[in-house]
Amino acid sequence: MSQEITKDYIEDLELDLREGRLQNHEELYNEGHPADLAEIISKLDLAEAKLLFEQIPDETAAEVLMELDDDLRAKFLEDYTGEEIAKELIENLDSDDAADLINELPLEQRKEVLSGIEDQEQARDIARLLVYPEGTAGSLMGTELIKVKDSWRVLQCVKEMRKQAEDVEHVHAVYVVSDDNVLLGTLSLKKLLTTSTKTPISEVYSQKVQSVEVTTEAEEVANLMQKYDLVVIPVVDPLGHLVGRITIDDVVDIIRDEAKEDYNLASGLTDEVEADDTIWSITKARLPWLLIGLFGGLLAASVIRRYEGDLASIPALAFFIPLIAAMGGNVGVQSSAIIVQGLASNSIDGSTMARLTKELGVAVVNALILGIIIVGASLFLGYGTELALTVSVSLVSVVIVAALIGTFVPLVLNNYKIDPALATGPFITTLNDIIGLFLYFQIGQLILGL
């Protein structure tokens, strides 16, 4: 389907669906790509979306369903019985997608769906996938793969691969295993095609293979595949037995979900929310960090109140409070964002002290440049030498301290297995506001003799 998905196209499609002119869109639902169909369905009103979905062939409909977001998919699944899910959807999905779909169902319906799968081997494969904890390689993997034994010769290998390929839609790699199903390596299709049919597989396969265990965390899998530029990676159990494979499309989903989660945390959202969620759901996600910001603001107000006499003596001190607070928050967020990004990609080398030292060097350079600029600006605006010096020294101090806090906090959180993205949002900003104001007034007392 080459039709551009515009607003006018969606409106015309909705009208045709409401008035029963389905024949105008046969090419769409018979030949459309699942991703395109899912995008179109997500833009339609629910009633028309279901009408269109009903026209899509079962083998495509299952893929379309997996492309939809969780909430919309749940609305479509409400129209299916457990038996219909098993026969019309599960049997047209790879095992990893089938397991994900079943996991979204109520417990009783899961049992009904599993018992309704006619292919018992497929049912057993899916049931095994369901026991792995979410966020592990085991929960991501699919069981559809091609494997050959190192004891076979090339001719037998080709025959066995043809049999296995009947149940595998995409052949990403050919794995070589022992008679006990222990992963040994991979087999190049080029060598398979150019080697004598009598040659033992043990003489032509490559022992260089990256693999992960079923308990490996999803983020680690994603980092490993990114590092070695892999489109597929085999999964083994603790004894090295080959049990599945993870493909790049699953990893892209993990990277996208993790990025979304980190963005939410950095924005002060404790739960994943969507724009069309209920008012209460969005409120629950936003409120905790807003409360932290509120209490942080009260603490900052307490700091200002403590130095109320100083402000009365030199009112001009108040003019620079927003500047000091803003610079501390900005520098802290910059530093923490860099550290969080490095932690996420496993690109941070060296000790915590080395990282702090490097960030300190960057902060000092930035702070001195900003300090010189603020001295010149303050004198130009006629605030006097002592006040200009107070603001400059305070700014230098705040920038350095904020950079160290922005570096140290995410490293500590990561060390205690807490998502370091928590440090990139309101937490760092609020903390640096309070510390920055305290430093500003303390330095003011020393320089101005208050």
C-alpha positions, 0 to 999 in steps of 0.5 A: 500500500503506497497511500499516504496516511493523511487526515483527509484519507482517514476521514474518507476511509471512516466514511466508507466504513460507516456506509459499508463501502468496504470494496473500495479498500480491498487492496488496503486490508488484503495487501497492506503492511501490518505496521501501516494497517496498525497506524491507520487503525489507531487513527480511526474511531473504535467502531470503524477501526474494528470494522476494518480489522474484521476484513484483514486476513487472520495471518496479517491480523495477528501481526497488526494486533501486535503493532497496536499500543497496549490499551487499543489492543486490549479493546480489540481482544475484548471481542475474542473468546479464548478459543478464537484468540488461540486459533485466529491469533496465536497460531499466526504469531511467533512464539515470543509475540504469542507469549507477550499477547497471552501475558496481557490476558487475565489468568483464567483466559490464559489457560483457555487460550493455551488449551485451545492451541491445536499444535501442542508443541507450540503450546508447550513452547509458549508455556515455557516462555511465560515462566520467565520474569519480565525484562529478561532474555527468556521473556524476549526470546522466540523458539523458532530457529534453525539448528544443526548438529556438529555430528552431521554431514552437509547433505544431512544438514541441508535435509534437516534444515528444509524440514525445520524451515517449514515452521520458521518464517524468517531464517536469521542464522543457522546454529550448530549444537552438540548431540545434547543441544549445547550451543557450539557456534554458527554455520555460514550459508556460504560455506554450506553452499560451497562445501562438499556434501560429504564434509562434516559440519564440525569442520566448517562451522564457526565457534565465534558466537555471542550468546546470552543466558535466559536470565540476562537483563533485557537492557544488557541484551540490547547493549550487547547486540548494539555493541556487536552489530547483531540482528539476532542473538541466541539464548542459552540456559545455565548449562549452555543448551540452546533454547531460543533467539532474540531478534533486533525488532525485539531489542528496538522495542526494549530500547524505545521503551527504556528511552520512554521510561527514562524520559518520563523519570527525567520529566518527573513522571513516576509511571508510564502515561499516555496522552489519552489516559484518564485524569486520575491516571495522569495525576497519579503519575505527576503528583509525587514529583510535584510534591517533591518540588513543592517541599523543595520550594518550601525549603528554598523559601526557608533558606531565603527567610533565614537571610531575610535581614541580609536582603533587607540590608542589601535588596539588590541581593534578591535580584540574582536569586533566580540566576543562581537557582537557574544556573545550579539546576541547569548545570546539575541536569546537564551533568546528570544527563551525560552520566545517565546516557553513559550508564545506559550505553555502558560507555562510562569507564574508570572509577567514580573518583575519576569521573568526578575529577573529569566533571570537576575540570569541566565545571571549573572551566565553565564556572570561571568563564561564567563568573567573568561574564557575570562580573562584567555584566554586574559592573556594567549594570551598576551594582557595585564591585562587592555585589558583583564579586559576591554574585561571581564567586557564588556562581562559580561555587554553585556551578562546581557543586551542581556539576559534582552533585549531577555526576555523583547522584546518578552514579550512586543510584546506579550502584544501588540498582536504582534507575539513575534517570531519576537524577536527571529531573526535578530531584537534581533541580530542587536539590541544587536550588536549595544548595545554591541559595545557601551558598549564595547567602553564605558567600554574601555574608563573607564578602559583603560583611553582613 
